[in-house]
Amino acid sequence: MSYEITWLENTLVIKLTGHVSVSDLHEVNQQTLENAHFGDIRKRVINCLEVDTAELCQSDLKILAAMEMASAATNPHIDSAFICRSDPIRHLTEDYINACHQLPWKVELFESLNDAFQWQP
């Protein structure tokens, strides 16, 4: 997997491409948490439009959700917009959103970057 992290004023944009594994997502999460601007973020846009495959099981999703809960303790004000179109990636994203149901963040799924950026939770 390759990824690109872009820090805008109050928005974090993460673009994922290729094959995604749980260790890849741990790496992205660690890099964002370690950034000095993490506390300023109010919106996170996760672009999965170029993800081909994902190797994640239900237990991986629960672990990722627990990591998100820890992140929310540091910054409870981040709303997350996921962007994906392909059915397998969309289904995994929906499962992930369900696993994160206790987060204080609002989490939504979109099919376009434009819709995600225009979203005002």
Order of alpha helices (4+ residues) and beta strands (2+ residues): beta-beta-alpha-beta-alpha-beta-alpha-beta-alpha
